[in-house]
Amino acid sequence: MVVAGRTTGRQYMTEQLSTGYDVVVVGGGAAGLEGALMLARSRRSVLVIDAGDPRNAPAEGVHGFLSRDGIAPADLTRIGADEVRRYGGQVVDGTVADVRRGEAGFTVLLTDGRTVPARRVLVTTGLTDELPEVPGVRERWGRDVLHCPYCHGWEISNEPVGVLGTGPMSVHQALMFRQWTDDVTLFLHTAPEPTDEEREKLAARGVRVVAGRVAELVIDDDRLAGVRLEDGTVVNRRALVVAPRFVARVDALTSLGIETELEPMSGGRFVPADWSGLTKVPGLWVAGNVTDVKAQVLAAAASAATAAVAINNDLITEDTEAAVAERRAQNEKGTRE
């Protein structure tokens, strides 16, 4: 099951696009807007293209983001877009279909037929959460079906929590969420049988282990009420922890030959890059979850700030080399005359 982001309903005003930009940012979430903000403050011409399809749209709030804890995801990006515009950057609605590289830089193609030239490109398209095939999981995702304790643990403190076992990390998940509540049940489902050592740890922390596969989630009055096993048994739970497979969104980068690599913990895929976010394609940077599937919102934004500084420095080098070449040409022309 693949969960794409849900639209925020945010619509940016239609703006006249320039004939070229120093940097085009693909993706208008926290990472993309942070990168654009840094670049706009560096007096670079910047365009952010946002498809309005954020991963965290189902969540009520963004947590652990200093000074913005609990803010609605749509409000965070709205504020961010306003800040980018304050420094002359543009933020527009649109979906990027392809990014192509030429001698003079890149051409970014949108699904509506528009094309935008760019000297550099920063991709912050995030990832897709592939969820376990259990009825009810997708519908409750980001509400009371969760995966990150640091994003949602406080909100489910002291509640009955279930962990859906799907792999070798399920025991770790159960022990981790035990920090927020003393009522944790690990449903083995498709996970491997815990070792004797793991069972001892679970027992010591008071984590109940339930064998058998989960058939569906039980919903009452638009809230998770329990987990139904295949034998019909219902275990009352108010939240369920799952382990998605995190897969980077890179459809627009296939023409550039960008390939993803395996992320061992989740079995997902990410775009490899160096410390600054530079990919194997010169001039193409990535930041946020597209290259670090485990990054929370604040860390994703921070990685984009790092990428933006590297991009600006790269452009400074190019601008300086061009200025030196032009000065030499003028001097040579003056000498001949």
Secondary structure, 3 states (H helix, E strand, C coil): CEECCCCCCCCCCCCCCCCCEEEEEECCCHHHHHHHHHHHHCCCCEEEEECCCCCCCCCCCECCCCCCCCECHHHHHHHHHHHHHHCCCEEEECCEEEEEEECCEEEEEECCCCEEEEEEEEECCCEEEECCCCCCHHHHECCCEECCHHHHCHHHCCCCEEEECCCCCHHHHHHHHCCCCCCEEEECCCCCCCCHHHHHHHHHCCCEEECCCEEEEEEECCEEEEEEECCCCEEECCEEECCCEEEECCHHHHHHCCCCEEECCCCEEECCCCCCCECCCCCEEECHHHCCCCCCHHHHHHHHHHHHHHHHHHHHHHHHHHHHHHHHHHHHHHHHC
